[in-house]
Amino acid sequence: MVIMRLGVREEIRGEEEEEEEEEEEEEEEASPKYVEVLLQKLVSQVRVLQVRVLLVRVLLVRVLLLHTAV
């Protein structure tokens, strides 16, 4: 009997946790503010990557110029 009760309790807890997680995900996904913040973070990361690519290109040009000068 005790084992069955524990199993039922665990099952109920698992269902409650799943429901809470689903509700939180729905709230986050549905919020326009949340989407806006995600987009701003993405744009920021893209800009950082663009700067890094530019720096790598500049370094490659410098290396090629030094290599041809020698």
Secondary structure, DSSP 8 states (H G I E B T S, - for coil): -HHHHHHHHHHHHHHHHHHHHHHHHHHHHH-HHHHHHHHHHHHHHHHHHHHHHHHHHHHHHHHHHHHHH-
